[in-house]
């Protein structure tokens, strides 16, 4: 839904071309504690391997509604980045996503060191020409995933989410500044500065939550419904995770 931008279109977009170390997501760990799970309002449609397409309003209605539960969250509960889809390529999941989303392919040296290339950051419309200025964002942030798990996930499932390349939507390469602005906020608290991306952002958020059977709280749901008012014809397409 988001990958790929014609090369000629890059000239019309703002440019971010400074150098620096690759960005890393940050979070404040707290002691892990058990939490109370909540019953879903409605189970998401589809079974693993079955691709589902729904109108945005219908997709929002499929989301379970539950209170959030942050107690016990620690970022390292979600192991990332792992060796990626192709362990032999020397690139971890983060760099594989960056390579997959390049609109101009970078040069790849030993150790998966990247130089050159270009990427369009969907959150703010910038064109980034230095891979070191990109973050790979978990579209639904890890803390939000923890808040939204209906029952506690296993370590294996959390690692699967944190490195999910089975969907083009779970992970996204964006400018480090836009990702730090988003942090762990949901759509009731943050939306991309590029307003043309709002419908796609809402649809991708909903699709990712449906893919992983994650709940929304009522404030989040109302924000998504409000965005959907301006997104006639927007479709949510997702495949339930194994």
Secondary structure as GFF3:
##gff-version 3
##sequence-region A 1 242
A	DSSP	three_ten_helix	7	12	.	.	.	ID=ss1
A	DSSP	beta_strand	15	16	.	.	.	ID=ss2
A	DSSP	beta_strand	51	55	.	.	.	ID=ss3
A	DSSP	alpha_helix	56	62	.	.	.	ID=ss4
A	DSSP	three_ten_helix	75	77	.	.	.	ID=ss5
A	DSSP	three_ten_helix	87	89	.	.	.	ID=ss6
A	DSSP	alpha_helix	93	100	.	.	.	ID=ss7
A	DSSP	beta_strand	107	109	.	.	.	ID=ss8
A	DSSP	three_ten_helix	110	112	.	.	.	ID=ss9
A	DSSP	beta_strand	113	115	.	.	.	ID=ss10
A	DSSP	beta_strand	119	121	.	.	.	ID=ss11
A	DSSP	beta_strand	126	128	.	.	.	ID=ss12
A	DSSP	three_ten_helix	131	133	.	.	.	ID=ss13
A	DSSP	beta_strand	134	138	.	.	.	ID=ss14
A	DSSP	alpha_helix	142	148	.	.	.	ID=ss15
A	DSSP	alpha_helix	155	162	.	.	.	ID=ss16
A	DSSP	beta_strand	171	175	.	.	.	ID=ss17
A	DSSP	alpha_helix	176	182	.	.	.	ID=ss18
A	DSSP	three_ten_helix	195	197	.	.	.	ID=ss19
A	DSSP	alpha_helix	198	211	.	.	.	ID=ss20
A	DSSP	alpha_helix	218	228	.	.	.	ID=ss21
A	DSSP	beta_strand	235	239	.	.	.	ID=ss22
###
